[in-house]
Amino acid sequence: MELNYFRDRLFDLLNDSEGMGIADLNADERNSLLAVRTEDGNVFEIVC
């Protein structure tokens, strides 16, 4: 599985999920990061 495919699928899964309380998703392709901001203000970075 290619990294780009995995990152794109992960982004799609997180973006389409309901009930997880995700307010925003940002992809930083230069650093291979997905930044996930939740509705309560927490921020998580997923390194791909």
ChimeraX attribute file (.defattr): number of C-alpha atoms within 10 A of each C-alpha:
attribute: neighborCount
match mode: 1-to-1
recipient: residues
	/A:1	5
	/A:2	6
	/A:3	10
	/A:4	12
	/A:5	10
	/A:6	12
	/A:7	19
	/A:8	12
	/A:9	12
	/A:10	15
	/A:11	17
	/A:12	11
	/A:13	11
	/A:14	14
	/A:15	15
	/A:16	11
	/A:17	10
	/A:18	9
	/A:19	6
	/A:20	11
	/A:21	12
	/A:22	19
	/A:23	14
	/A:24	14
	/A:25	17
	/A:26	12
	/A:27	16
	/A:28	12
	/A:29	11
	/A:30	6
	/A:31	9
	/A:32	15
	/A:33	16
	/A:34	20
	/A:35	17
	/A:36	21
	/A:37	17
	/A:38	15
	/A:39	12
	/A:40	9
	/A:41	12
	/A:42	10
	/A:43	14
	/A:44	13
	/A:45	15
	/A:46	12
	/A:47	11
	/A:48	13
